Amino acid sequence: MKPFDDDTSLNLRHRLLGLKGVVMLIGGSDTGKTTFARQLLAEGVAAGRTIGFVDADLARPTVGPPACVGIKVVSTRADLDMLHEADGLRFVGSTAPQGVIVPHVVAVATAVEAARRRADLVIIDTTSEITGVVGQTLKYHLVELVRPTAIVAIHRGGELDPLEGMLSRFLSTRIEVIDTDRSIPISSPLERQAELIKAFQAAFASPLERWRVAPTVFAPTLPEGFPVNRLHGMLVGVQDPNARCLGLGAIEASEEGSLGVVTSVGEEMRGLR
């Protein structure tokens, strides 16, 4: 039996596919958010729907590279098979939410807006941070800005109870609750770290090019006299003229003040974030 193939999960997906707007998935690590999203996408394709998928999991991405919010519009089986190839990216710059809540929320909101231009239903797969000040603040502002039609809360024990209570109390959000499937494998911290390393390696796979850049190409702008050698090795988002992220880059900076970026997506580069 496949994960989430029980009557409760099947009926929930059937109801969700009857909606328009945004469906947001929340849950802790390895509760099956991505698995459930894939099944929802597959059943939507089988029903002839075009669905936008916004991958907001920065550390364990399904669409695009780490540290980015990925967009994929799915209308065919081929789209599902190539889910890792993003139709659009929004750069956040970190794989953890600490310090990047505002960029993360803005990235998800603009990604949802872009996806809704091409699909009347958008699914958001979120990060696994669901507890504490950072996790709850991130989810609160995501829901506040995106205003999902429904939230699917995938439970393992009572870890989601405080977050659900907050969202229901302050944002009057419709929340659909299911339990995680016991067949979902639980990965160790070392396995998750290995996944992340592999994802970064894919983002920086050959062919790579080195481009010389000026200090003026950065957002935010570097202050005058800033020691650019401190940027060496920094992860950046390569941006096009329309504020879209093309992919990832890494800064090369020398003690003498020369700057460059290593990336595989430099042809349309207009700036770096």
The 8 nearest C-alpha neighbors of each residue, nearest first, counted from 0:
[[1, 2, 4, 3, 5, 182, 180, 181],
 [0, 2, 4, 3, 182, 5, 180, 183],
 [3, 1, 4, 180, 182, 0, 183, 34],
 [2, 4, 8, 5, 180, 1, 35, 9],
 [5, 3, 2, 1, 9, 8, 6, 0],
 [6, 4, 8, 7, 3, 9, 2, 10],
 [5, 7, 9, 8, 10, 4, 11, 3],
 [8, 6, 10, 5, 9, 11, 177, 4],
 [9, 7, 11, 3, 10, 5, 6, 12],
 [10, 8, 6, 12, 11, 7, 4, 5],
 [11, 9, 13, 7, 8, 12, 6, 14],
 [10, 12, 8, 14, 13, 9, 7, 15],
 [13, 11, 15, 9, 14, 10, 39, 16],
 [12, 14, 10, 16, 11, 15, 9, 17],
 [15, 13, 11, 17, 12, 16, 10, 18],
 [16, 14, 12, 17, 18, 13, 11, 22],
 [17, 15, 13, 18, 14, 12, 43, 39],
 [16, 18, 14, 15, 13, 19, 12, 120],
 [19, 17, 15, 16, 20, 14, 120, 148],
 [18, 20, 120, 119, 21, 17, 148, 16],
 [19, 21, 120, 148, 119, 121, 18, 147],
 [20, 22, 147, 121, 148, 120, 122, 23],
 [21, 23, 122, 149, 147, 150, 148, 121],
 [24, 22, 123, 150, 122, 151, 147, 21],
 [25, 23, 151, 124, 150, 123, 32, 125],
 [26, 24, 152, 125, 151, 153, 23, 32],
 [27, 25, 153, 152, 127, 30, 154, 32],
 [26, 28, 127, 30, 129, 29, 128, 25],
 [27, 29, 127, 30, 26, 128, 31, 185],
 [30, 28, 31, 185, 27, 183, 184, 186],
 [29, 31, 179, 28, 27, 32, 26, 153],
 [30, 32, 34, 29, 33, 35, 183, 179],
 [33, 31, 35, 34, 30, 24, 36, 124],
 [32, 34, 36, 35, 31, 37, 124, 61],
 [35, 33, 31, 37, 36, 32, 38, 2],
 [34, 36, 38, 32, 33, 37, 31, 39],
 [37, 35, 33, 39, 38, 34, 40, 32],
 [38, 36, 40, 34, 39, 35, 33, 41],
 [39, 37, 41, 35, 40, 36, 42, 34],
 [38, 40, 36, 42, 37, 41, 43, 12],
 [39, 41, 43, 37, 38, 42, 36, 44],
 [42, 40, 38, 44, 43, 39, 37, 45],
 [43, 41, 45, 39, 44, 40, 38, 46],
 [42, 44, 40, 46, 48, 41, 45, 39],
 [43, 45, 47, 41, 48, 46, 42, 74],
 [46, 44, 42, 43, 47, 41, 48, 75],
 [45, 47, 43, 44, 48, 42, 41, 16],
 [46, 48, 44, 45, 43, 49, 74, 75],
 [49, 47, 43, 44, 46, 50, 74, 45],
 [48, 50, 74, 118, 73, 44, 47, 51],
 [51, 49, 120, 73, 118, 121, 72, 48],
 [50, 52, 121, 72, 114, 118, 71, 73],
 [51, 53, 122, 71, 121, 70, 72, 123],
 [54, 52, 70, 123, 69, 122, 55, 124],
 [53, 55, 69, 124, 68, 56, 123, 62],
 [54, 56, 68, 125, 124, 57, 53, 126],
 [57, 55, 126, 125, 60, 59, 54, 58],
 [56, 58, 66, 94, 65, 67, 60, 59],
 [59, 57, 94, 65, 56, 60, 195, 66],
 [60, 58, 56, 57, 195, 61, 65, 194],
 [61, 59, 56, 62, 57, 65, 58, 64],
 [60, 62, 83, 63, 54, 59, 82, 56],
 [63, 61, 83, 69, 85, 60, 82, 54],
 [62, 64, 85, 69, 83, 84, 61, 60],
 [63, 65, 202, 67, 198, 60, 66, 199],
 [66, 64, 57, 67, 58, 60, 94, 198],
 [65, 67, 57, 93, 94, 92, 91, 90],
 [68, 66, 90, 91, 65, 89, 57, 69],
 [67, 69, 55, 89, 54, 88, 106, 107],
 [70, 68, 88, 54, 62, 63, 53, 85],
 [69, 71, 53, 87, 86, 85, 52, 88],
 [72, 70, 86, 52, 85, 51, 73, 53],
 [73, 71, 51, 50, 52, 74, 70, 114],
 [72, 74, 78, 50, 49, 75, 51, 71],
 [73, 75, 49, 44, 48, 50, 78, 72],
 [76, 74, 78, 77, 44, 73, 79, 49],
 [75, 77, 79, 78, 80, 44, 74, 41],
 [76, 78, 80, 75, 79, 81, 74, 73],
 [79, 77, 81, 75, 73, 76, 80, 82],
 [80, 78, 82, 76, 77, 81, 73, 75],
 [79, 81, 77, 78, 82, 76, 83, 75],
 [82, 80, 78, 79, 83, 84, 77, 85],
 [81, 83, 79, 84, 80, 62, 78, 71],
 [82, 84, 62, 81, 61, 63, 85, 80],
 [85, 83, 82, 81, 63, 62, 86, 71],
 [86, 84, 63, 87, 71, 62, 70, 69],
 [87, 85, 71, 70, 84, 72, 88, 69],
 [86, 88, 70, 85, 69, 71, 89, 244],
 [89, 87, 69, 244, 68, 70, 67, 90],
 [88, 90, 68, 106, 244, 67, 243, 91],
 [89, 91, 67, 236, 92, 244, 88, 68],
 [92, 90, 67, 66, 103, 102, 93, 89],
 [91, 93, 66, 90, 235, 67, 234, 94],
 [94, 92, 66, 95, 91, 96, 99, 57],
 [93, 95, 58, 57, 66, 65, 96, 92],
 [96, 94, 93, 97, 58, 57, 99, 66],
 [97, 95, 99, 100, 98, 94, 133, 93],
 [98, 96, 99, 95, 133, 100, 93, 134],
 [97, 99, 100, 96, 101, 95, 93, 102],
 [100, 98, 102, 96, 101, 97, 103, 91],
 [99, 101, 103, 102, 96, 137, 98, 104],
 [100, 102, 104, 103, 99, 105, 98, 137],
 [103, 101, 105, 99, 104, 91, 100, 106],
 [102, 104, 106, 100, 101, 105, 91, 99],
 [103, 105, 107, 101, 106, 141, 102, 100],
 [104, 106, 108, 102, 107, 103, 109, 101],
 [107, 105, 103, 109, 89, 104, 108, 102],
 [106, 108, 110, 104, 105, 109, 111, 103],
 [109, 107, 105, 111, 110, 106, 145, 104],
 [108, 110, 112, 106, 111, 107, 105, 113],
 [111, 109, 107, 113, 112, 108, 106, 114],
 [110, 112, 114, 108, 113, 109, 115, 107],
 [111, 113, 109, 115, 110, 114, 108, 116],
 [112, 114, 110, 111, 116, 115, 109, 117],
 [115, 113, 111, 51, 116, 112, 117, 118],
 [116, 114, 118, 112, 117, 113, 119, 111],
 [115, 117, 114, 113, 118, 112, 119, 111],
 [118, 116, 115, 114, 119, 72, 51, 113],
 [119, 117, 115, 50, 120, 49, 51, 116],
 [118, 120, 19, 115, 20, 121, 50, 117],
 [121, 119, 19, 20, 50, 118, 21, 51],
 [122, 120, 51, 21, 52, 50, 22, 20],
 [121, 123, 22, 52, 23, 21, 53, 51],
 [124, 122, 23, 53, 54, 24, 125, 52],
 [123, 125, 54, 24, 55, 53, 33, 23],
 [126, 124, 55, 56, 25, 123, 24, 127],
 [127, 125, 56, 128, 55, 57, 124, 25],
 [126, 128, 27, 28, 129, 26, 125, 25],
 [129, 127, 134, 126, 130, 27, 133, 135],
 [128, 130, 134, 135, 127, 27, 26, 162],
 [131, 129, 134, 135, 128, 132, 162, 133],
 [132, 130, 134, 133, 135, 129, 136, 128],
 [131, 133, 135, 134, 136, 130, 137, 129],
 [134, 132, 136, 135, 131, 137, 97, 96],
 [135, 133, 129, 128, 130, 137, 131, 136],
 [134, 136, 138, 132, 137, 133, 130, 129],
 [137, 135, 139, 133, 138, 134, 132, 140],
 [138, 136, 134, 135, 140, 139, 100, 133],
 [137, 139, 141, 135, 140, 136, 142, 134],
 [140, 138, 136, 142, 141, 137, 135, 143],
 [139, 141, 143, 142, 137, 138, 144, 136],
 [142, 140, 138, 144, 143, 139, 104, 145],
 [141, 143, 146, 145, 139, 140, 144, 138],
 [144, 142, 140, 141, 146, 145, 139, 170],
 [143, 145, 141, 142, 146, 140, 108, 104],
 [144, 146, 142, 147, 108, 141, 143, 111],
 [147, 145, 142, 143, 144, 148, 21, 141],
 [148, 146, 21, 149, 22, 145, 23, 142],
 [147, 149, 21, 20, 22, 146, 173, 150],
 [150, 148, 22, 173, 147, 174, 23, 151],
 [149, 151, 23, 174, 22, 24, 175, 152],
 [150, 152, 175, 24, 174, 176, 23, 25],
 [153, 151, 176, 25, 26, 175, 154, 24],
 [154, 152, 26, 177, 178, 179, 176, 151],
 [155, 153, 178, 179, 156, 177, 152, 26],
 [154, 156, 179, 178, 157, 158, 30, 153],
 [155, 157, 158, 154, 159, 178, 160, 179],
 [156, 158, 160, 159, 155, 154, 161, 162],
 [157, 159, 160, 156, 155, 154, 161, 130],
 [160, 158, 162, 157, 161, 163, 154, 129],
 [159, 161, 163, 157, 162, 158, 164, 165],
 [162, 160, 164, 163, 159, 165, 158, 130],
 [163, 161, 165, 164, 159, 160, 135, 166],
 [164, 162, 166, 160, 165, 161, 159, 167],
 [163, 165, 161, 167, 162, 166, 168, 160],
 [164, 166, 168, 162, 163, 167, 169, 161],
 [167, 165, 163, 170, 168, 169, 164, 172],
 [168, 166, 171, 164, 172, 165, 170, 169],
 [169, 167, 165, 166, 164, 170, 171, 172],
 [168, 170, 166, 167, 171, 165, 172, 164],
 [169, 171, 166, 172, 167, 168, 143, 142],
 [172, 170, 167, 169, 168, 166, 173, 174],
 [171, 173, 167, 170, 174, 166, 149, 150],
 [174, 172, 149, 150, 171, 175, 148, 167],
 [173, 175, 150, 149, 151, 172, 176, 152],
 [176, 174, 151, 150, 152, 173, 177, 149],
 [177, 175, 152, 151, 153, 174, 178, 154],
 [178, 176, 153, 154, 152, 179, 175, 8],
 [179, 177, 154, 153, 155, 180, 176, 152],
 [178, 180, 30, 154, 153, 155, 181, 31],
 [179, 181, 182, 183, 2, 3, 178, 31],
 [180, 182, 183, 179, 184, 2, 30, 178],
 [181, 183, 180, 184, 2, 1, 179, 3],
 [182, 184, 181, 180, 31, 185, 2, 29],
 [185, 183, 182, 186, 29, 181, 30, 31],
 [184, 186, 29, 183, 187, 28, 30, 182],
 [187, 185, 190, 184, 191, 188, 29, 189],
 [186, 188, 190, 189, 191, 185, 192, 184],
 [189, 187, 191, 190, 192, 186, 193, 185],
 [190, 188, 192, 187, 191, 193, 186, 194],
 [191, 189, 193, 187, 192, 188, 186, 194],
 [190, 192, 194, 188, 193, 189, 187, 195],
 [191, 193, 189, 195, 190, 194, 188, 196],
 [192, 194, 190, 196, 191, 195, 189, 197],
 [195, 193, 191, 197, 192, 196, 198, 190],
 [194, 196, 198, 192, 197, 193, 199, 191],
 [195, 197, 193, 199, 198, 194, 200, 192],
 [196, 198, 200, 194, 195, 199, 193, 201],
 [199, 197, 195, 201, 200, 196, 194, 202],
 [200, 198, 202, 196, 201, 197, 203, 195],
 [201, 199, 197, 203, 198, 202, 204, 196],
 [200, 202, 204, 198, 199, 203, 197, 64],
 [201, 203, 199, 200, 204, 64, 198, 247],
 [204, 202, 200, 201, 199, 205, 262, 263],
 [205, 203, 201, 202, 200, 206, 207, 263],
 [206, 204, 207, 203, 263, 208, 201, 202],
 [205, 207, 263, 204, 208, 203, 262, 264],
 [208, 206, 263, 205, 262, 261, 204, 209],
 [207, 209, 262, 261, 263, 210, 206, 265],
 [210, 208, 261, 260, 259, 262, 211, 207],
 [211, 209, 259, 260, 212, 208, 261, 265],
 [210, 212, 259, 258, 260, 209, 213, 257],
 [213, 211, 259, 258, 210, 214, 260, 216],
 [212, 214, 215, 216, 258, 211, 259, 257],
 [215, 213, 216, 217, 221, 212, 258, 220],
 [214, 216, 213, 217, 220, 221, 212, 218],
 [217, 215, 270, 214, 213, 271, 218, 212],
 [216, 218, 271, 220, 219, 215, 272, 270],
 [219, 217, 220, 272, 271, 216, 270, 221],
 [218, 220, 217, 221, 272, 271, 216, 222],
 [221, 219, 218, 217, 222, 215, 216, 214],
 [220, 222, 219, 225, 214, 223, 217, 215],
 [223, 221, 225, 224, 220, 219, 214, 226],
 [224, 222, 225, 221, 226, 220, 214, 215],
 [223, 225, 222, 226, 221, 227, 214, 256],
 [224, 226, 223, 222, 227, 221, 229, 228],
 [227, 225, 228, 229, 224, 256, 230, 254],
 [226, 228, 229, 230, 225, 256, 252, 258],
 [227, 229, 252, 230, 253, 254, 226, 231],
 [228, 230, 227, 231, 226, 252, 232, 233],
 [229, 231, 228, 233, 227, 232, 252, 250],
 [232, 230, 252, 251, 250, 229, 233, 228],
 [231, 233, 250, 249, 251, 230, 234, 252],
 [234, 232, 250, 230, 249, 231, 235, 251],
 [233, 235, 249, 248, 232, 250, 92, 247],
 [236, 234, 248, 272, 247, 249, 271, 233],
 [235, 237, 247, 272, 271, 90, 246, 248],
 [236, 238, 271, 245, 246, 244, 247, 268],
 [239, 237, 244, 270, 243, 268, 245, 271],
 [238, 240, 269, 268, 241, 243, 242, 267],
 [241, 239, 269, 242, 238, 243, 268, 270],
 [240, 242, 239, 243, 238, 244, 269, 270],
 [243, 241, 240, 239, 238, 244, 270, 89],
 [244, 242, 238, 241, 239, 245, 89, 88],
 [243, 245, 238, 88, 89, 237, 246, 90],
 [244, 246, 237, 238, 264, 243, 239, 88],
 [247, 245, 237, 244, 236, 264, 248, 88],
 [246, 248, 236, 237, 235, 262, 202, 234],
 [247, 249, 262, 235, 261, 234, 260, 236],
 [248, 250, 234, 261, 260, 233, 232, 235],
 [249, 251, 260, 232, 231, 233, 259, 252],
 [250, 252, 231, 259, 260, 258, 232, 249],
 [253, 251, 258, 231, 228, 257, 250, 259],
 [254, 252, 255, 228, 256, 257, 258, 251],
 [253, 255, 228, 256, 252, 257, 227, 226],
 [256, 254, 253, 257, 228, 252, 227, 258],
 [255, 257, 253, 254, 227, 228, 258, 252],
 [258, 256, 253, 252, 255, 259, 254, 227],
 [259, 257, 252, 212, 251, 211, 256, 213],
 [260, 258, 211, 251, 212, 210, 250, 252],
 [259, 261, 250, 210, 249, 209, 251, 248],
 [260, 262, 209, 249, 248, 208, 250, 207],
 [263, 261, 248, 207, 264, 208, 265, 260],
 [262, 264, 207, 208, 265, 206, 203, 205],
 [265, 263, 262, 266, 246, 245, 267, 237],
 [264, 266, 268, 267, 263, 262, 237, 210],
 [265, 267, 268, 264, 263, 269, 239, 245],
 [268, 266, 265, 239, 269, 264, 240, 238],
 [269, 267, 265, 239, 266, 238, 270, 237],
 [268, 270, 239, 240, 238, 267, 271, 216],
 [271, 269, 216, 238, 268, 217, 237, 239],
 [272, 270, 217, 237, 236, 238, 216, 235],
 [271, 218, 236, 235, 217, 237, 270, 219]]
